[in-house]
């Protein structure tokens, strides 16, 4: 089957199943609890818990580092944006030296509203992000799959990501996304798909909020992705149409069960808290949300034992 035939047969829409699937997963989890309350499971490998700069948006990278240091996080993930400090390795290394916290990972500027950040060419954008990651000591770059209309970048995405990872020595972990909604149909805008299961990726990131929006069973997905799971975005969702990024434990996803599964199976990777605090007015309330998220991660990964 040639490439043109493959593209022609790829559906643009699908039946909207996310809400029904989300309800079914919650029912199944209630009927068959997967959490082991009798034993504390801890991975034989170190699992670091980081704080994403998106969790303190619109505060600065500096404020993210100082917040992470104050609350006891193990490091920081920097979302690369059009703000200069997210693109300046010397600036970030200065914060690393000042706080003692490493940059665990960078999030490449592959979001819809960042088309020109770093570079207009998508491949060069990834190369620059990987070079920036290496300069700040981060071994992982998180990126979203491309949109279907992004030409050669979308068509060659899987082998292209592998090639750049090999060139730079930096792990490129492709993040799971979700279908867009158009009435009773789901629009498949990502290529090769919003779901990173079944794709030929060498490394992936799993995001609980995205899974909630897509109606995906988090525990089942992580079990399937485990051999290539390099990174986790810790958050939660209630299965609504919105990408909610709730504090873990405040939604309906099997977040605790999934973290325990990773600890029980000796997973090695970083867990980065990525929750939405942008509408929180009080610094104290924001700190409480981020401290709650850190405590949740440590408890269910067995790190308090």
N, C-alpha and C positions, 0 to 999 in steps of 0.2 A: 504494500500500500504506500503510495507516494505521499509527500508532505502536503500537497494541495488537497488530496482526498481526505487526509486526516483532519485538516482544518475545516473542510466543508462539512464533515460529519460531527464535528464537535458542537453540541447544542449550545445555544445562547441563553436559553432559559430552562428552568425545571420547575416541577410542582413545588409549591411552598410547603415544606414539611417541618421547618425548624421548630415551630411552637408545639406541634403534635409530638415530635421526637423529644423535645425537652420535657414535656409532661410525662411521656412514657419512661424516660430515663429516671426521673424523680420517683415514679411509682416503683420501678424495679429496684432502685436503691433502698427504698423504704421496706420493701418486701424481703430483700436479701442484703442486709447490711454487710459491707465489706471491711469495716474498720475493726482491727484487732485491739480490744481494750485491755487485754491481759498481758501484753508484752510491749516493751518499748523497743522499737526497731531503730537502729542507727547504722548508716552506711559505713563500710570499712574505708571508704574514700572521703576526703574532706569535701563538704558541701558548704560553699560560701553563700551568704545572703546579702545581696546588694540592694541599693536604693536607686531607682531610675530618676533622672532629672525630670522626666515627665510627671513624676509623682508630686513634685513641688511646683510645677508650672503655675504661674509665670515667674516664679522666683529664679534666681540666677544659678549657674553651675557652682559658684562659690557657696551659696546658701544651701545647695544640695549636699555638698561635702560637709559643711559644718553641721547640718541637720543629721546626716548619717553618722558623723562622729559622736554627736551628743546623745543619740539614741542607741548606739552600740551596734550599728551595721558593720559588715565586713568589707564593704567597698561600694563603688558607685558605677552605674551605667549611664553614659552620656548620650543623649539623643542629639545627633548632629543636626543643626538648624542653620538659619542665616545669621544667627548671633555669633559674633567673632570668637567669643571665648570657647564655644563648642568646637571650633576648628583650629585652635591654637595649642599645639602640644606643649610648648614651654609654659603656658599659663596653667594647663591641667597638671603638668608635672610639678609645678610649684605648689598646687593644692595637695597633691599626693604627699609631697615632702612635709607640708605644714600639718596635715591631719593624720598622716600615717596610714591612710586608706588608699588602696589601689584602685585604678580604673579597671573594673572587671571586664567591661565590654563597651562597645560603641553600637548605637543604633544608626544604621545608614539612613540618609535623607531620601528614602524611597516612598514617602507618603505622597498622596495626590497633590497636596498644596506646596510641595517642595521640588518642582520640576527642574529649577535652575540652580539649586544649592550645590556647591562644590564644582559642578560641571554640567553642561547640557547633555553631553554624551553619557548614557546610562552606565556603560561599561567603565568608562574613565572615572565616573562618580564612585563606583565600587572600589576601583584601584586606589583612588585617593583616600577613601575611608579606611581601607586596609593598611595603607602606609601610615595614616594617622594613628590607627590602633597600635601598630608596631612601635611607633614613636612614644606612646604613653604606656606601653607594657601590657596592653589588652590583647588577649589571644583570640577573642571572639568578636565578630561583627554580626549583628542581627539585621536582617533585611526582609522586606515584604516581597512576595511574588509580583511580577509585572502585570500591568493591565493588558488586555488582549490587543489593544490598538497600538502598542508600543513597538511595532515592527519587528526588526531582527532581534532586538533585545528580548521580546516575548517568545519568538520562535526558537531562539537558541539559548534560552535562559538556563536550563539544567546543565548542559555541558559547559556553558560559559561561566557559570558560578564555580563549577569544579576546576576549570582552568585557572581562574583568578586565585582561588584558594591555594592551588599548587604553586602558582607564581609567587605569591606573597608569604606563604606559610601561616596565614591567618585563617581560622575557622570561619566560614560563612554559613550561618545557621538560619535557614529560611523559615519564616514564621507562618503558622496557620492563620488564615483569615476567615471570611464568612461571605455568604452570598448577599448581594444587594436585593432589596425587596421592591417589587412592582405589582401591587395588588395581590392577586392570588398566585403570582409566579415569582420565582427567584431568578435574578439575572446573574449569570456567571461572567463576571468581568475580569477575573484573574486568570493568568496563564502560567503553568498548565492547568491550575485549579486553585480554588481557595483552600482546599483540604490537602495538607501535605502528606497524608497517608497515600500509599500506592504510587508515589513519585520516586524517581531515582536520585534522591538527594543524599549527599554524604553526611549532612548534619542539618538538624532542624531545631527550631524554637517552638515550644508549646505555650500558648496564651489561653488562660482559662476564660477570660471575658469573651474573646473571639469565639471560642468553642461554645459558650453559652448562646451567643447571638446566632450561631450556626445550628444549634440544636444537637451538638455532638456530645456523646458520652465521654467525659474527660478520662475516666479510668480506663475504658476500653481503648481509647485513642493512644494514651501514653503507653499502655502495654504493647500495642502494635508498633509504635514509634521507638520504643526503648533502644534498639540497637543503634539508632542514629540520633537519639535525643541528646543534644549538647547543652541546651539552655532552657530555662523555664521563666516565663513572666507570671509572677504570682499575683493573682487578683481573683475576682469572682463575678458572677452575673446571674440574673434571674430569668434568662431566656426571653428578654423583651426584644423589640426591634432595634434598640439602641445598643451600642458597644459601651457597656456601663462602667467597667473597671471599678467594681465595688471592693471594699475591704474584704479580704478572704474570710469566709465564714458568715458573711452577711447576705450572700446570695443563695442559690440552690444547687450549685455545682458540687461534685464529689471532690472537693479540693483537699480536705483532710485525708481522705482515703487514698488519693493519688500521691500526695507527699509521703504517706506512710509506705505505699508501694515502692516508691523510689528508694527510701531508706532501707527497706527490707531486702531489696534486690541490689544493694551496694552500688547505686548509681553514682557516677562522678560527673559533676557539672555545677553550674552556678544557678541559684534561684534569685531572681531580681523582682522586687516589689514594684508593681506598676499600677497604682491606684489613682483614681481621679479625685484630687482635692482642690481643683481650681475654683470651685464656688464656695470654698470654706473661707470665711472672713477671719476667724480667730486663729492665730498661730498656735495657741494651746490646743485647739480642736484638731488642727492638722497634725500636730505632734502626737496627739492621742491616737489618731487613725494610723499613723505610720508605726508607732510603737506597738499597737494592737496587731498590725500586719507582721511585724518582726516576731512578736511573741508567738503568733499562730504558726509561722514557719518553723521556728525553733522547736516548738512543742511537737508538731507532727512529723518533723524530720528526726526526732529523738535527740536533739542537740542540747536539751536541758538535763539529760540523764547524767 
